Amino acid sequence: MLFFFLLTFSSSRCTTLEESVIAPTFEITHQWSYINFTWESSITYEEAIDSGDYIPENVAMTGIKFYRNRWYIALPKFRPGVPVTLAYFFADEAPINPLLTPYPDWDSNTDPTCEGIKAVQSMEIDRSGVMWVLDGFRVTPATACPTKLIWYDLNTHRRIRSYTFPETIGLRRGGFLNDIVVDDTGYAYITDNSAIDPGLIVFSVRENRAWKFRDASMFPQIEAANFVVDDWPFRALAPIDGIALTPRGSNPRVLLYCSLTGFSVFGISTEVLKREDLLSTGDWRAYVTYLGDKQAQGDGMAMDNFGNLYYGLLPLYAVGKWDVFGGTPPEILYQNRSTVIWPDSFAFDNQGYTYVLANTINKFGDINFRLVLNDEIKFRIFRFFTGSQSYLF
């Protein structure tokens, strides 16, 4: 088993909104006050409204990924009235309230059987243009189907295959497959944000099987509980959530993860994670390494091909950057109390831009918050120039 060299650092959680920060320019490329779709006809639209199959104010977006001038969007079913869970729109469409088109089509999103796409939280697109879709949001009564992983070839727009996770790994009632990174040696790593059975899932393409690591480092941290975002308290003790993978060429590659209710980032070599036999003992836990603390609680994170980690800072309304293994402390790239409300998913294009979605998802996930259909912007995609690509390149 392999060790990796770790540089220590010190950080502060006391950064305030008033501090002057030198940062790249953040610009909003697209934003929505509500999400609507390219319906098959006005009749189907009206029927969906009348039946409650489509409740516009209840539709929220989480995962975003970019490929060949298309944005692919995950729409988990936090509340009733979400007719589509995986969609896309073209990058050159209007910047305000662009319509989303179901991906790969309406039938796949509305199929009543468990073969259909049920509730997607996020996805990843590999170097070949294959999208790995996590159909594993199972914390509401929207579906009782098992959690699964689905592959789509974005060059042909065909479904390649799917894999259904066993109940011992992804619960069909209470599972929350949250985020995914892909290793080009034939593995994927997935965070299960389930309040019942949190952990880190490993999927082997060659073996067509999955296993799950569970550790105390994947639990929420009590000292990070009870924070406020946009005047709404977040009281959930949310476990392992954000995930990132060091770039191709790093040896060994290190998988990074953190809890949503937490400050600490942990790492473990993928050479350890690939060994399912290590689950029979607790010896693998000796290789879990504390890497340091972010400045505040965060949701999604991502690493570029230079080894820079980008992440959201929820109560700071900010986006951070950290060269985890380069010896430099974390820094805040951008803060905006009015617009960076719950920075969540990250994406990269092939022109050197990094993107982040701010989606106010804390309000959609809390049934005590009354959602209203109005002109207030709820979802924003920002871009900022980094001159880098994703960890996949």
N, C-alpha and C positions, 0 to 999 in steps of 0.2 A: 504493500500500500504506500501511497505517496503523500508526502508532506508538501506544503507550499510555504514560501517565505512571506512573512507578514510584517509590514511596517506599522508601528503604532503612531497614534496621533491623539491630539486633544481637541475637543469640540465644545461648543456652548449651545444651550437651548434657549438662550436669552435674546436672540436676534429679534428686533422689533420692526414694525412696518415703517418707522420713521428713518431708519438707517439709509444712508446713501449707498447704492449698490451700482458698481460698474458692471454692465451686463450686455450681452448681445441684444439686438432689437427683437422684440416679440411683436408679431403682427397676427391679427385674427384673419384666417382665410375663409372660414364658414361659421355661421352661427344660426341657432334655431330658438324660436320661442315655443314651438311645438313641432312634433314630427308627423309628417304625412307621407303618403305613398303614391306610387303610380298605379292606381287602381285599374282593374281590367275594364271597368265601365262605371258610369255614374250610378247605375242601378246597384252594382255590388257594393259601391261606396255607401250609398244610402241604406242598404240592407245591413251593412256592418255597423253603421251608426245606430240604427233603430234597434238592433239586437243586442248592442253592447259589446259586440266582438271587437269594435274599435272605439276606444275612449281616448281621444287625442291627448288630454292632459296627463294620462297615465303612462305614456310611452317614453322610455328613457334609453339613452345610448351609453354603452360602456366601452368595450374594446374597439379600437380603430387600427387598421393596417392599410398601407398604400401599396398598389402594384399597377404599373402601366396605366397611369392616368385615372385609375379608379380608387376610390375610398371604399373599403369594406368595413361594415359597421355591425357590431353585436348589440342586440336589443333584448336583454334578459326580461323575464316576466315578473317584475316586482309586484305588479298590481294587475287586476283584470283589464281586459280591453286592449291587449297587445297582439295584433293579428300576425305580425311578422317578427322573427327573432334573428334573422341574418339578412343583410341587405347591402346595397352599394349605391353610390352616385359618382358621377364623373367630376374630376377635380376642377374642370373649367366651368362648372355650372354656377348659377347665381350664388353670391356669398350669403344671402339671407334666406333661410327656410327652404333650401333645395329639397325636392322630393326624393325619397329613397325608393329603390326598386328591389323587391324581394330577390334574394339569391339562394339557389340558382333560379328559382321560379316560385310562383304562388303555391303550386301543388306541394312542393317539398316543405313549405312553411305551414301548410294547413292540413297535411296528411294526418288523419286521426289515429293512425297506427303508430307504434313505436319506431317504425322505419323512418318516419318524418323527422324534421328538425324541430326540437321541442322548446328549449330555452338555452340560448347561447350567451355566455358571459364574455368570452374573449377567443382569440385565435392567433396563429402565427403563420407567416408565409415564408417558405424556405427558398433557397437559392434557385431551385428548379421551377418556381412558380406554383408550388403545391401549397394549398392552404390547409392547415391543421386546425380543425374547428372543435372547440370544447363545448359539447352539448351536455352540460353538467350542472346547470343552475336548478337546484331541487329544494329550495327553501320555502317555496310557496305551493299551494295546491294546484298550480297551473298544469302540472303533469305528474303522473306516477310512473313514467317510463324510466328504465335504468339510465344511468349516466353513460355517455359514450363519446368516442373520438371519431370524427368524420374527416375524410380527406377529399378535397376538390382540386382538380387540375385547372388552374386559372387560365391556362392557354387554350384549353378545349372546353372549359366550363362543364366538365363531366365529373360526377362523383366516382372516385376511384375505389374506395372501400370504407368500412367502418369497423370499429372495435367497441364492444360493450364491456364495460368494467364490471367485474363481479361485485356483489353487494358488500363483500368484506373490504373493498377498496373505495368504491364510490357509492354512497347511500342513495337509493332512489327517493327516499324521503329524508331530507336533511343534508344531502350532499351539496357541495358548493365548489365545483371545479372552477377555480378563479382565474388562473393565468398559466401560460405555457411558454417554454423556450425549447428550441430544437437543436440537437447536437447532430452534426452531419456525419457522425459515425453510426447513426441509426438509433438514436435514443431521443426521447422527449421527457421533459421534467415539468411537473404540474403541481401547483399549490392547491390543496383542498382546504378552503376557508370554512369548512363545516364546523358549527359550534359543537356538534356531537362527536365527530371523529376527524379532527384536523391532522394534516400531515403533508408529506412530500411524496408524490407518486412518480414512479419511474416507469416508462413504457419502452419496451424493446421491440423495434420493428422486425428484426430477424426472428425473434422467438415468438412474436405476436402475443405477448403477455405483459402483465404489469405487476408491480409490487409497491409497497408503501412503507416509508420510513416515518416513524413518529418519535418526537423528542420534546423535551420541556422547552427547548429554544424556539419551538413552533407555537407555543402558547402565548396568549396576551400578557402584557406586563401591567400589573395593577397601577404602577406609578404613572402610566400613560393614559389611564382611563379618564372619562368625563371631560372631554374638551368640546369647544363650541366652534361651529363653522357657519357663518352667515346668520348669526343670531339663533341658531338651532342647535341644541345640545346633542352630542353623540355619546351615548352611554353604553353602547354594546361593548362587550369584551371580545373583540374580533381577533382571531388567531392568524396564523401564517397567511400571507396575502401576496405581497410583491415578490417578484422573482427576476433574476438576471443571470446571464451566463457570460463568462469571460470569452474574449474573441477567439476565432480560429487561430491556431498557431501557438496559443499559450499552452504551456506544458507543466503540470497538468491543467486542464480546464477546471475552473472553480465555479460551483453553483452558489449564488448568493440569494438570500431570502430574508424577509422580515415580516413581523406581524403588523396588522393595521393598527391595533392598539399596542403600540410599542415604539421604542426609539432605536433599538439595537438591530444591527445587520450581522448576520451570521453567514459563514461560508463552509463548504465541504467539497472536497475533490470529487469530480465525476467518476474517477476510477474507483472510488469507494461506493458511490451510488449504483454503479453498474453491477455490483456483486450482490445478487439477491441472497446468496448463502449467508451473508453477514447478518441478515435479519434474525437468524436463529440464536444469535447471542447479542448482547448489548455492546460488543467491542467497537462497532462502527461509531458509536457516540464519542469515542475519544478523538475522532477526527473532525468533529464539529468545532469550528473556530469562531470566536467572537471577533468581529472585524472593527467594531466601533459603533458610535451612535450618530444618527442623523439629528438635525437641529430640532425636529418636531415629528409628530406622527405623520405617516404617509400611507398612501394606497399603492398605486402602481409604480414600477421603476423599470429601467431598461439600460443596457450597456451598449456603447458603440464599438466600432472596430479598433479604436485607440485605447480601449479600456476605461473610458469615462463612464461613470454611473450617473444617470439622470433620474430624478425622483420628485414626487410631489411632497409639499409640506402643507398639510391641510389647515391647521389653525393659523398658519402664517400667510396663507393665500399666495404661495410661492412655489417656484421650481428650483431645485438644487442640483448641483453638480459635484462629483467627488471622484477623483482619481484614487480609487481605493488602495491600490498596490503601488502607487507612485510616491507616497510619502507626503502629499499635500492634503491639508484639511478640507472638509466640505465647505462649499461656498454657495451663496444664494445668487442665482442668475437673474431672477425677476420676481417682483412682488406687486400685486395689485389687488387691493381689497374689493374692488368693484367687479372684477372680471375673472380672476383666477380662483373660482369658487369650486373647490374639490377637484384639484388636478389629479387625473386618474391614469388613463392609458397613454402610452407613448408609441411613436412610429417614426420611421425614417424613409426618405425617398432616395433617389439616385443622383440628386443634385446637391447634396451636402446639407440639406435641411433636416432638422429634427422637429417633431410635432408632439404636441400634448393636448389631450382633450380635458377640458374642465366641464364637469357635467352635473353639479349640484345633486349628486346621487344620494347624499345623506337624507335628503327630503323625500325622495321616492321610496327609499328603503324603510322609512318610519311611518307606520300606518296612522300615527297620531298627527302627522302633518297633512293638512288639507291642500291638495293640489288644485290649482285653478287654471283654466284656459284663458290666457291673456297675452299681451304683447311683450312681457318681460322675457329677456333672453335667459334660457336655462342651460344651453349647451354651446360651447365655443371650442373650435379647433385653432390653436395657435401654432405658428411656425417660427423657428429661430435658426440662424445659420451657424452650423458647427463645423462644416467642412468634412464631416464624417459620414459613415454608413453604419448599419446595424452590426451587431456582434457576429452575424452570419457571414460577413464578408471580410 
